[in-house]
Amino acid sequence: MRLQKGVGVELKTAYEYLIGVDGGGTKTTLRVERPDGSHVADGSSGPSALMHGTSKAWCAIVTALDNAFQSAGISRPPYQAIAAGCGLSGINNPQWAAQFSAQNPASAPSPPAPMLSPPCSARTWGKLAL
């Protein structure tokens, strides 16, 4: 059986938005959808490949997210309403993956800025949290 987008398939989730991130060495692209699979917006920003540094990766992901919601004319919802799946170049390098996880802004006791948690990779889902 082949599933058709938005036909009888809906992700049961507490999240309002789902994002997919493709992070490479020259750019980051991001797609925002609702749990029913309907497209909301696309965003992009600079590189988020881990070879450029993990803090730059986090910054690029959040910037692409902001750009996506801005292009849709939607105020960005609270980060708690967003789930993210990220495929980042370099995530297979254990040292870079550990640094990316360690620099996860969500681990700060009192978050001063937007953050993502837990760390994203092609194999894991993360909840955006503020």
Secondary structure, DSSP 8 states (H G I E B T S, - for coil): ----TTSS-----S-SEEEEEEE-SS-EEEEEE-TT--EEEEEEES---GGG-HHHHHHHHHHHHHHHHHHTT-----GGGEEEEEEETTTTSHHHHHHHHHT-GGGSSS--S-EEES--BTTBEEEEE-
